[in-house]
Amino acid sequence: EATGGRGVDVIVEMLSNVNLSKDLQMLAYGGRVMVVGSRGPIEINPRDTMAKESSIMGVALFFSTPEEKKECAALLFAGMEAGWLRPVVGRQYPLSEAAQAHHDIIESPGAAGKIVLTM
């Protein structure tokens, strides 16, 4: 709906074993999914990538230099400020419940957005 049926150009995927199949269906022609996280194996229908000539790229952020991480963070913040990047926020916890937030992440079969600790 947000793209008028065109699809999105880029998806930064943090839980690809749950979302990748849906991601591929939401892409625009020539779109990309950047996989930065997964909790297990993935099975997809390759026709979903073929039909839109889309691509899936794995990204290992732990190999990034401090300068690359800083540049990446700046681009993400710029996207949020401009409104074209809208992260999904799941549950919010007060800082005093950080242990419970950690427990909920570990025990969760999949995330429904980012967990936020508030101060």
N, C-alpha and C positions, 0 to 999 in steps of 0.2 A: 504494500500500500504506500509506504513512504517514498518509494521510487517510481510510483505510477506504473508498476508492472515491469519496469526495466530490469530490476535486480541491482545488487550492490557490486561495486568494483573490487573491494578488498574486505576480507573478514580475518580478524586476528583471533584465532581459536585457541582457547585455553583448555578445553575439555573435548578433544577431537574424538575420542572413542564413543562419546555420547552424541555429539552434534554434527560430525562431519557430513553424514548423508544429507541432513537438512541444509547444512551450509551450501553444499553443491547445488541444491535446487534453488537457493536464493540468489545465486550469483548472476551477474549480468554476463553477456557474451564477452569472452576474454577475461573474465574476472579471476581473482586469485584468493586462495585460502592460505594464510600463513599459520602453520601449526606450531604453537609454542608450548603446548601442554597436552598430555594424554594420561589416562590412568589404566590403559589396557589396549588390547588389540583392536583393530579397526577393520570393518568389512564395508565396502562401498560397491555401488554399481558403476563400473567404468563408463557406461554410456552417459552418466550424468556429467562427466568431464568432457567427453567427446562431443556431445551435442552443442555445448557452449564454448568449445575450445578453451576451457578453463584450466587452471593449474593449481597444484597443491605443493607448497614448499615448506619443508621442515626448517625450523630456526632454532639453533642451540644458543640461547642467550648467554650461557655461562662461558662461552668462548669469546664473547665481545670484550673489547678493551674498555677502560673507563670512559674514554672519549666517545666511543660508539654508543655506550649506554646513555651517556649524557645527551647525545644528539637524538637518540630514539625517544627519550623521555621528553625532550623539548618538542618534538613533532607530535607526540601523543597529547601533551598539554595544549599545544596550539590547536589541534583538532577538537579538543573538548571546548576550548574557549570559543572557537568559530562555530561550534554546533554540529559539525559533520561527523564527529566521533561521540557516540553516546554509550558509555559503558553501562552494562546491566548491573545494578546494585541489588544484591540479595538482602540478607539480614544484616541489621546493624546492632552492635553490642556496645555497651559502655566499657571503657577500659578496664573497669573492675571485674568484668566478666570475660577477660581475655582467655582464661583457661577453658571456659565453656565454649568459646568460639573455636579454639584450637581443637577441642574434642569433637565438635560438630563437623568440622572440616574433615577430620580423620575418619569419622564414622559415616560420612555422607557417601552414597553411591554416585553422586554427581552433584555439581553445583547448579544453583539457580541464580547465578550472579555472584559478584564479588562480595565477600564479607568485609564489613567496615567496622573498625573500632573507633568509637567517638570519645572525645576528651571533654 
